[in-house]
Amino acid sequence: MELKFAGNTDTGSIRSVNQDSYYIDPEGRFFIVADGMGGHAGGEEASKIATEVIKTYLVTHWQDTIESPQLLEDAFIQANQAIIDDQEKHPERSDMGTTAVVAIFREQKAWCANVGDSRLYRLRGQELAQITEDQTWVAEAVRKNALTPDQARVHPWRHVLSQCLGREDLSRVDLFSLDVQPGDRLLLCSDGLTEELSDEKIASIFEIAPILTYSDACGDIAEKLVNAAKDEGGRDNITVIIVAVDS
């Protein structure tokens, strides 16, 4: 499975500090996006810790016999504990936390994991599908039919997370197997993108590159997504990773 990939991050149009963090494995084995919270210093530190710990854990244990879902879950648990340890050393950052979404390609299979509301999408043909589920109060309300998706999009509590890394009570890391085919494109992103752009708008930006040449256009698409989110207000940091499965 040959992959092409690129990432981009931006502080946005309003904030002065970028609390997002991302990492692309040079060999294309895994991809990480994290969106920190807890004040300027805390959010920036939390996302960096999570990204670094997850990256290091995956690299260190990549060749182990452990199954990929367990590998991902263990990496997230390690990151959660590392943030908690940092909170204890630096009480001024005691409320910091971060989301994280990770996709891995290992042993000819693809998997993803997430905590929080950073997302992974798959574009197949013209159909954009959200693979991850937001761990937020409003997302849970939508799943229980207490809110409609349109109501959730503008709800004042839409940013309230039900789970994040950096909490003793972390109870769930969502794990998904990824159905990936040649020609598919994956998008990992922080909510700075999805807060500003609808799924339809995201899909339309993907479509500007013909699928046959798409593998060479990842960086261009990443930049266009970031700029489009800024044009719509850019109220939060914006981070995207594009992964194209070469056809």
C-alpha positions in Angstrom: 0.0 0.0 0.0 1.7 3.1 -1.2 0.8 6.3 0.6 1.4 10.0 -0.2 0.9 12.5 2.6 1.3 16.1 3.9 0.3 18.2 6.9 -0.3 21.8 7.7 -1.1 23.7 10.9 -1.9 27.4 11.5 -2.8 29.5 14.6 -5.9 30.8 12.8 -7.0 34.4 12.4 -7.7 35.2 16.1 -5.4 33.2 18.5 -1.8 34.2 19.0 -0.6 30.7 20.1 -1.0 27.4 18.4 -2.1 24.7 20.8 -2.4 22.1 18.1 0.4 19.6 17.4 0.8 17.0 14.7 3.3 14.4 13.5 3.8 12.5 10.3 6.0 9.4 10.4 8.5 9.8 7.6 7.9 6.2 6.5 4.1 6.7 6.4 3.4 4.2 9.1 1.3 6.5 11.3 -0.1 10.0 11.6 -1.1 12.0 14.7 -3.1 15.2 15.3 -3.6 16.6 18.9 -5.5 19.7 20.0 -4.6 21.0 23.4 -6.6 23.0 26.0 -6.0 24.6 29.3 -4.6 28.0 28.6 -1.8 29.0 26.2 1.0 27.3 27.9 -1.0 24.3 29.2 -2.7 23.5 25.9 0.4 23.8 23.9 2.4 21.6 26.3 -0.4 18.9 26.5 -0.6 18.5 22.7 3.1 18.3 22.4 3.4 15.7 25.2 0.7 13.6 23.7 2.2 13.7 20.2 5.7 12.9 21.4 4.7 10.1 23.7 2.4 8.4 21.1 5.1 8.8 18.4 7.8 7.3 20.7 5.6 4.4 21.9 4.6 3.4 18.4 8.2 3.5 17.0 9.5 1.6 20.0 6.9 -1.2 19.9 6.1 -1.3 16.2 7.8 -4.6 15.7 6.3 -6.2 18.8 3.8 -9.0 18.4 1.0 -7.0 20.1 -2.1 -6.5 18.0 -2.5 -3.0 16.4 -5.6 -2.0 18.4 -3.8 -2.8 21.7 -0.7 -1.0 20.5 -2.8 2.1 19.8 -4.7 1.9 23.1 -1.4 1.5 25.1 0.1 4.5 23.3 -2.8 6.6 24.3 -2.7 5.4 27.9 1.0 6.2 28.1 0.3 9.7 26.7 -2.5 10.3 29.2 -0.2 9.3 32.1 2.6 11.5 30.8 0.3 14.6 30.9 -0.9 13.7 34.4 2.8 13.4 35.5 3.5 16.8 34.0 0.5 18.3 35.8 1.9 17.1 39.1 5.2 18.7 38.4 3.7 22.0 37.2 0.5 22.8 39.1 0.0 25.9 37.0 -0.9 23.5 34.2 -3.1 21.3 36.3 -6.2 21.8 34.0 -4.4 21.1 30.7 -5.5 18.3 28.4 -5.6 17.4 24.8 -7.6 15.5 22.1 -5.7 13.0 19.9 -6.5 11.2 16.7 -4.1 8.7 15.2 -4.2 6.5 12.1 -1.7 3.7 11.6 -0.9 1.4 8.6 0.6 -1.8 10.0 0.8 -5.4 8.8 -1.2 -4.5 5.6 -4.1 -3.2 7.7 -5.2 0.3 8.8 -6.5 1.4 12.2 -7.4 4.6 13.9 -7.9 5.7 17.5 -9.2 8.9 19.0 -10.0 10.7 22.3 -11.9 14.0 22.1 -13.2 15.7 19.1 -10.3 15.8 16.6 -11.5 13.7 13.6 -10.6 11.3 10.9 -12.5 11.3 7.6 -12.3 9.1 4.5 -13.1 10.4 1.1 -14.0 7.7 -1.4 -15.0 9.0 -4.8 -17.3 11.9 -4.0 -18.4 10.6 -0.6 -16.8 12.0 2.6 -17.4 9.9 5.7 -16.5 10.8 9.2 -14.9 7.6 10.7 -14.3 8.7 14.3 -17.0 9.7 16.7 -16.7 13.0 18.7 -16.4 12.4 22.4 -18.4 15.5 23.4 -21.6 16.2 25.2 -23.5 17.3 22.1 -22.3 14.3 20.0 -23.6 12.0 22.7 -26.9 13.9 22.7 -27.1 13.5 18.9 -26.5 9.8 19.2 -29.4 9.6 21.7 -31.6 11.7 19.4 -31.8 14.5 22.0 -30.3 16.9 19.5 -30.3 17.1 15.7 -27.0 17.4 13.9 -27.9 21.0 12.9 -28.7 21.9 16.5 -25.4 20.3 17.6 -23.4 22.4 15.1 -24.4 25.7 16.8 -25.0 24.5 20.4 -23.1 26.5 23.0 -21.8 23.3 24.6 -20.5 21.8 21.4 -16.9 22.2 22.6 -17.4 20.5 26.0 -15.5 17.2 25.8 -16.6 14.1 27.6 -13.1 12.6 27.3 -9.6 14.0 26.8 -6.0 13.0 27.5 -4.7 14.3 30.8 -7.4 13.0 33.1 -7.3 10.3 35.8 -10.8 9.2 34.8 -10.0 8.5 31.2 -12.3 5.6 30.5 -12.4 5.1 26.8 -10.1 5.2 23.8 -12.2 4.7 20.6 -10.6 2.2 18.2 -11.7 1.6 14.6 -10.4 -0.7 11.8 -10.1 1.3 8.6 -11.5 0.1 5.3 -9.0 1.6 2.9 -8.9 1.1 -0.8 -6.6 2.5 -3.6 -7.8 5.9 -4.5 -9.1 6.7 -1.0 -8.0 9.9 0.8 -7.9 10.3 4.6 -8.1 13.6 6.5 -7.0 13.9 10.1 -7.9 17.3 11.6 -8.5 19.4 14.7 -11.9 21.0 15.3 -10.5 24.3 14.1 -11.2 23.0 10.6 -14.6 21.4 11.2 -15.9 24.3 13.2 -15.5 26.6 10.2 -16.2 24.2 7.3 -19.1 21.9 6.6 -18.4 18.4 5.4 -19.7 19.4 2.0 -17.2 22.3 1.8 -14.4 20.0 2.9 -15.3 17.5 0.2 -15.5 20.2 -2.5 -11.9 21.3 -1.7 -10.7 17.8 -2.1 -12.4 17.6 -5.5 -10.2 20.3 -7.0 -7.5 17.7 -7.7 -8.1 14.9 -10.2 -7.9 11.6 -8.5 -5.3 10.2 -10.9 -2.9 13.0 -9.8 -4.1 13.3 -6.3 -1.1 11.6 -4.7 1.0 14.6 -5.7 -1.4 17.2 -4.4 -1.7 16.4 -0.7 0.3 19.5 0.4 -1.8 21.8 -1.9 -5.1 20.4 -0.5 -3.9 20.7 3.1 -3.0 24.4 2.5 -6.3 25.1 0.8 -8.3 23.5 3.7 -6.4 25.7 6.2 -6.9 28.8 4.2 -10.6 28.1 3.7 -11.1 27.7 7.4 -9.3 31.0 8.0 -11.5 32.7 5.4 -14.6 31.6 7.3 -13.3 33.2 10.5 -10.4 31.0 11.7 -11.5 31.3 15.3 -9.3 28.4 16.5 -6.0 26.8 15.6 -6.3 24.7 12.4 -4.4 21.4 11.8 -4.8 18.9 8.9 -3.1 15.9 7.6 -3.9 14.5 4.2 -3.1 10.8 3.4 -3.7 9.6 -0.2 -3.8 5.8 -0.9 -2.1 5.6 -4.3 -4.2 4.1 -7.0 
